[in-house]
Amino acid sequence: MKNQAIVEQLDHESRLQDDDHHSIRLWLRLLTCSNLIEARLRSRLREEFGITLPRFDFLAQLERAPDGLTMGELSKRMMVSGGNISGIATQLEREGLIDRTPVVGNRRMFCVRLTTEGRAQFKRMAARHEQWVVEMLGALSSRDVDNMMSGLKKVKQRLATDEG
Amino acid sequence: MKNQAIVEQLDHESRLQDDDHHSIRLWLRLLTCSNLIEARLRSRLREEFGITLPRFDFLAQLERAPDGLTMGELSKRMMVSGGNISGIATQLEREGLIDRTPVVGNRRMFCVRLTTEGRAQFKRMAARHEQWVVEMLGALSSRDVDNMMSGLKKVKQRLATDEG
């Protein structure tokens, strides 16, 4: 019931007019699903691990970059907004999940890396996060997944090559 | 080049590990596309009309609700975050694009509606917005669109019925 209500609130297609272009319908459905999944992940991470989505995302970026990232790179790579990057870094460093070391040749730049403890904690959270995503997308057949991957790939390519 | 750089920055699939589940890949691709399209719309609305995405979204919700919405309803329906709802309403009212009237029987609740001028201005912006979305999704065949609509529908239904 709670989920049903949230989906109805966030579902804007129901208010579309008949003459809206099918691209607009697809874009709103894409945005609705993306917002719904993100909201669900946000609340589960908070309930189960007491972590915010931006902090989880911050750790996820580091996990994918074994050589570490500068704060600037981290800031650009964050998938979700709402986080103050240096505030997050200060807190995660205090908790021993990341460390920051000066970049050789540029003492004002810092390279951020996961600590061993940070990597271990992230791994536990990432496993649950993956389970949730698998469940949420569980209604899709392999064929559906392939179709959507290929459609979204075309969209991404167009966005990369398009002028303006 | 600029678009290519933005897509590379925001494209997290390239950092995926081989053993990541295909659901995670699909979710990250979905999120990447959704973020990219939203960022593009945000910057075009600003350049062409000097309007923020939350303000555009606010007007779009009203356009789909000819009987008007209360501030609470508007707040729940907003598709994009980052806007201070009452700040947006105050500004749009000052510009003559919306009006606010007390709800009968509840003097502390306000019903918000587009003015004639607001409707006309929104219509012009919405037409351009639609063109941009059509262009961005223009690499998709009708079959791709159908496949994605049907996949996303399954996702939405699962999110609505799933327990927890």
Interface residues (C-beta under 8 A of the other chain):
Chain A: N3 Q4 V7 E8 Q9 L10 D11 H12 R15 L16 Q17 D20 H21 H22 S23 I24 R25 L26 W27 L28 R29 L30 L31 T32 C33 S34 N35 L36 I37 E38 R40 Q61 R64 A65 K76 R77 M79 S81 G82 E130 V133 V134 E135 M136 L137 G138 A139 L140 S142 D144 V145 N147 M148 M149 S150 G151 L152 K153 K154 V155 K156 Q157 R158 L159 A160 T161 D162 E163 G164
Chain B: N3 Q4 V7 E8 Q9 L10 D11 H12 R15 L16 Q17 D20 H21 H22 S23 I24 R25 L26 W27 L28 R29 L30 L31 T32 C33 S34 N35 L36 I37 E38 R40 Q61 R64 A65 K76 R77 M79 S81 G82 E130 V133 V134 E135 M136 L137 G138 A139 L140 D144 V145 N147 M148 M149 S150 G151 L152 K153 K154 V155 K156 Q157 R158 L159 A160 T161 D162 E163 G164
